[in-house]
Amino acid sequence: MLFLEFAVWGAYLTSMGRYLGNVGLAQQIGWFYSVQGFVSIFMPGLMGVVADRWIPAQRLLGICHLLAGLFMGSAAYYGMTAGANVEMATLFTLYTLSVAFYMPTIALSNSVAFTGLINAGMDTVKDFPPIRVFGTIGFICTMWAVDLMGFMADYNQFFVSAALSIGLAVFAQTLPHCPVNSKHERKSLIESLGFDAFVLFKQRKMAIFFIFSMLLGVSLQITNGYANPFISSFAAEPDYADTFGVAHAGILISLSQISETCCILLIPFFMKRFGIKRVMMIAMLAWVLRFGLFAIGDPGMGVWLLLLSMLVYGVAFDFFNISGALYVDQNTKPEIRSSAQGLFMIMTNGLGATFGMLAAQTVVNNYTTMKQVADNFYQVGNWDTIWFIFAGYALIVLVLFALCFKEHNKAKAQ
């Protein structure tokens, strides 16, 4: 289940920007990635209410994937029939509807997994992480498949995602039953969306933490949207056109996900040894390096700098997301702990990622233009300046966080 869950996402998440550039929508890449953050603010909570009260989670998982797959398939079919005459409004609408039903499935798949493990008498804390790794493996496998099949620059990546999503919709009907909560305490819609946790902003330390979570969340989707168009743009330069990185940007970028899988294992040690403030600062420094290495790297002799950026990504992503979630868990009361986690996701993957992609779109559009080489279009321009701007932003956030956030000894000890 988890392999397919993230394989659906991996089919297009890091290569969609390349396709959009090829059909004349390069200047709208940010909208396609930011809408994921926007729907993440409310759709997972809404579907969670439905799963808790009316439709068993495994059934709802299948329904959401069926709808997501049908809309994604429609987007692919539209791309196929429209060719180079793709209209932003049509493609964006179909894509948004697909994403709106896909994003809740991440939480729903976790619920189904936890239910199955508990019913089998297993320890979720011990047994879930190695199972969750298969999600990242699925993500990487479809990245490689789309790359090797030559689908990174066309609509076929959406067909791959749609087929996997519909396949999971069928498979979901065979998953363990997840009973609805018909008698026990029900959460209100406000609670389910995590909005009741906004009371935490009354605490100075938590307010500062959530604000900086949003500021750092700005960086989360930038390389998902623009790493592939950046690396592929070297095809417009004869010295780099035949390099492995240009031909297989998806495989090169997949090293980021491999690094992410490995870095998860380092978090317990770093949290215990350095505390949340230093771990978050390490994550922020890693984002500075992630962007900075892109600025000075290339697919030729400088490919090792790109490789290093991919490896750094694991620290940048995991040390922020997972360590942040642990900090929220340790510093909130049990009765609002789930809502607090929801708020953390809203601030990072919702507001932060949405604003970040729209701001990144403005920066990239200002420093790049489209250039046609044979039948393909590439975003060429001052990419080094673009990446240095992003690195500078991450550095400013790091400095401000170091000055503003005060760690309590209790949290550090934990």
Solvent accessible surface area in square Angstrom, and as a share of the most:
residue,aa,sasa,rsa
1,M,44,0.20
2,L,7,0.04
3,F,78,0.33
4,L,45,0.23
5,E,0,0.00
6,F,14,0.06
7,A,0,0.00
8,V,4,0.03
9,W,35,0.12
10,G,2,0.02
11,A,0,0.00
12,Y,2,0.01
13,L,6,0.03
14,T,5,0.03
15,S,6,0.04
16,M,0,0.00
17,G,1,0.01
18,R,30,0.11
19,Y,4,0.02
20,L,0,0.00
21,G,5,0.05
22,N,27,0.14
23,V,19,0.11
24,G,60,0.58
25,L,13,0.06
26,A,3,0.02
27,Q,105,0.47
28,Q,54,0.24
29,I,0,0.00
30,G,0,0.00
31,W,114,0.40
32,F,1,0.00
33,Y,1,0.00
34,S,3,0.02
35,V,13,0.08
36,Q,4,0.02
37,G,4,0.04
38,F,108,0.45
39,V,4,0.02
40,S,24,0.15
41,I,32,0.16
42,F,64,0.27
43,M,21,0.09
44,P,37,0.23
45,G,12,0.12
46,L,61,0.30
47,M,31,0.14
48,G,26,0.25
49,V,14,0.08
50,V,33,0.19
51,A,11,0.08
52,D,70,0.37
53,R,55,0.20
54,W,155,0.54
55,I,54,0.28
56,P,29,0.18
57,A,8,0.06
58,Q,3,0.01
59,R,102,0.37
60,L,6,0.03
61,L,0,0.00
62,G,2,0.02
63,I,76,0.38
64,C,1,0.00
65,H,0,0.00
66,L,76,0.38
67,L,58,0.29
68,A,3,0.02
69,G,0,0.00
70,L,92,0.46
71,F,56,0.23
72,M,6,0.02
73,G,16,0.16
74,S,46,0.29
75,A,0,0.00
76,A,0,0.00
77,Y,129,0.49
78,Y,41,0.16
79,G,1,0.01
80,M,84,0.37
81,T,82,0.47
82,A,20,0.16
83,G,37,0.36
84,A,86,0.66
85,N,122,0.62
86,V,13,0.07
87,E,107,0.48
88,M,49,0.22
89,A,74,0.57
90,T,55,0.32
91,L,1,0.00
92,F,46,0.19
93,T,74,0.43
94,L,34,0.17
95,Y,0,0.00
96,T,29,0.17
97,L,66,0.33
98,S,3,0.02
99,V,0,0.00
100,A,13,0.10
101,F,47,0.20
102,Y,3,0.01
103,M,21,0.09
104,P,1,0.01
105,T,0,0.00
106,I,39,0.20
107,A,50,0.39
108,L,7,0.04
109,S,0,0.00
110,N,44,0.22
111,S,51,0.33
112,V,3,0.02
113,A,15,0.11
114,F,74,0.31
115,T,30,0.18
116,G,18,0.18
117,L,15,0.07
118,I,111,0.57
119,N,105,0.54
120,A,70,0.54
121,G,70,0.67
122,M,90,0.40
123,D,76,0.39
124,T,35,0.20
125,V,127,0.73
126,K,151,0.64
127,D,31,0.16
128,F,24,0.10
129,P,66,0.41
130,P,77,0.48
131,I,65,0.33
132,R,68,0.25
133,V,47,0.27
134,F,111,0.46
135,G,0,0.00
136,T,13,0.07
137,I,67,0.34
138,G,0,0.00
139,F,13,0.05
140,I,23,0.12
141,C,59,0.35
142,T,12,0.07
143,M,5,0.02
144,W,98,0.34
145,A,36,0.28
146,V,2,0.01
147,D,7,0.04
148,L,110,0.55
149,M,100,0.45
150,G,53,0.51
151,F,47,0.20
152,M,13,0.06
153,A,20,0.15
154,D,40,0.21
155,Y,53,0.20
156,N,39,0.20
157,Q,0,0.00
158,F,1,0.00
159,F,69,0.29
160,V,29,0.17
161,S,1,0.01
162,A,6,0.05
163,A,66,0.51
164,L,43,0.21
165,S,1,0.01
166,I,61,0.31
167,G,37,0.35
168,L,0,0.00
169,A,7,0.05
170,V,103,0.59
171,F,83,0.35
172,A,0,0.00
173,Q,78,0.35
174,T,104,0.61
175,L,27,0.13
176,P,64,0.40
177,H,108,0.48
178,C,7,0.04
179,P,97,0.61
180,V,49,0.28
181,N,46,0.24
182,S,70,0.45
183,K,186,0.79
184,H,144,0.64
185,E,157,0.70
186,R,119,0.44
187,K,93,0.39
188,S,52,0.34
189,L,83,0.41
190,I,93,0.47
191,E,64,0.28
192,S,32,0.20
193,L,20,0.10
194,G,1,0.01
195,F,64,0.27
196,D,43,0.22
197,A,0,0.00
198,F,81,0.34
199,V,70,0.40
200,L,4,0.02
201,F,63,0.26
202,K,174,0.74
203,Q,78,0.35
204,R,165,0.60
205,K,51,0.22
206,M,0,0.00
207,A,15,0.12
208,I,24,0.12
209,F,1,0.00
210,F,0,0.00
211,I,76,0.39
212,F,13,0.05
213,S,0,0.00
214,M,46,0.20
215,L,49,0.24
216,L,0,0.00
217,G,0,0.00
218,V,24,0.14
219,S,0,0.00
220,L,3,0.01
221,Q,21,0.10
222,I,6,0.03
223,T,1,0.01
224,N,15,0.08
225,G,0,0.00
226,Y,0,0.00
227,A,0,0.00
228,N,0,0.00
229,P,6,0.04
230,F,5,0.02
231,I,0,0.00
232,S,1,0.01
233,S,6,0.04
234,F,24,0.10
235,A,16,0.13
236,A,14,0.11
237,E,80,0.36
238,P,123,0.77
239,D,127,0.66
240,Y,50,0.19
241,A,38,0.30
242,D,140,0.73
243,T,29,0.17
244,F,125,0.52
245,G,2,0.02
246,V,13,0.08
247,A,58,0.45
248,H,48,0.22
249,A,0,0.00
250,G,3,0.02
251,I,18,0.09
252,L,8,0.04
253,I,3,0.02
254,S,0,0.00
255,L,50,0.25
256,S,1,0.01
257,Q,12,0.05
258,I,68,0.35
259,S,9,0.06
260,E,25,0.11
261,T,32,0.18
262,C,78,0.47
263,C,12,0.07
264,I,60,0.31
265,L,143,0.71
266,L,79,0.39
267,I,3,0.01
268,P,90,0.57
269,F,121,0.51
270,F,45,0.19
271,M,15,0.07
272,K,165,0.70
273,R,140,0.51
274,F,53,0.22
275,G,1,0.01
276,I,2,0.01
277,K,37,0.16
278,R,128,0.47
279,V,0,0.00
280,M,1,0.00
281,M,55,0.24
282,I,53,0.27
283,A,0,0.00
284,M,0,0.00
285,L,86,0.43
286,A,5,0.04
287,W,0,0.00
288,V,23,0.13
289,L,81,0.40
290,R,4,0.02
291,F,1,0.00
292,G,16,0.15
293,L,18,0.09
294,F,1,0.00
295,A,10,0.08
296,I,95,0.48
297,G,7,0.07
298,D,27,0.14
299,P,7,0.04
300,G,22,0.21
301,M,182,0.81
302,G,7,0.07
303,V,47,0.27
304,W,150,0.53
305,L,23,0.12
306,L,0,0.00
307,L,65,0.33
308,L,75,0.37
309,S,0,0.00
310,M,0,0.00
311,L,99,0.49
312,V,22,0.13
313,Y,7,0.03
314,G,0,0.00
315,V,34,0.20
316,A,0,0.00
317,F,48,0.20
318,D,1,0.01
319,F,2,0.01
320,F,0,0.00
321,N,17,0.09
322,I,58,0.29
323,S,0,0.00
324,G,0,0.00
325,A,30,0.23
326,L,72,0.36
327,Y,3,0.01
328,V,0,0.00
329,D,55,0.28
330,Q,56,0.25
331,N,28,0.14
332,T,11,0.06
333,K,133,0.56
334,P,100,0.63
335,E,132,0.59
336,I,33,0.17
337,R,79,0.29
338,S,73,0.47
339,S,7,0.05
340,A,0,0.00
341,Q,50,0.22
342,G,23,0.22
343,L,0,0.00
344,F,3,0.01
345,M,101,0.45
346,I,8,0.04
347,M,10,0.04
348,T,0,0.00
349,N,32,0.16
350,G,0,0.00
351,L,52,0.26
352,G,0,0.00
353,A,3,0.02
354,T,17,0.10
355,F,112,0.46
356,G,0,0.00
357,M,0,0.00
358,L,46,0.23
359,A,56,0.44
360,A,1,0.01
361,Q,17,0.08
362,T,93,0.54
363,V,31,0.18
364,V,0,0.00
365,N,38,0.19
366,N,110,0.56
367,Y,70,0.27
368,T,12,0.07
369,T,98,0.57
370,M,76,0.34
371,K,95,0.40
372,Q,106,0.47
373,V,52,0.30
374,A,87,0.67
375,D,125,0.65
376,N,45,0.23
377,F,74,0.31
378,Y,16,0.06
379,Q,7,0.03
380,V,35,0.20
381,G,47,0.46
382,N,82,0.42
383,W,13,0.05
384,D,71,0.37
385,T,47,0.28
386,I,0,0.00
387,W,0,0.00
388,F,104,0.43
389,I,67,0.34
390,F,12,0.05
391,A,9,0.07
392,G,29,0.28
393,Y,72,0.27
394,A,0,0.00
395,L,83,0.42
396,I,105,0.53
397,V,3,0.02
398,L,22,0.11
399,V,74,0.42
400,L,78,0.39
401,F,0,0.00
402,A,32,0.25
403,L,119,0.59
404,C,51,0.30
405,F,1,0.00
406,K,121,0.51
407,E,41,0.19
408,H,96,0.43
409,N,132,0.68
410,K,149,0.63
411,A,8,0.06
412,K,74,0.31
413,A,83,0.65
414,Q,96,0.43
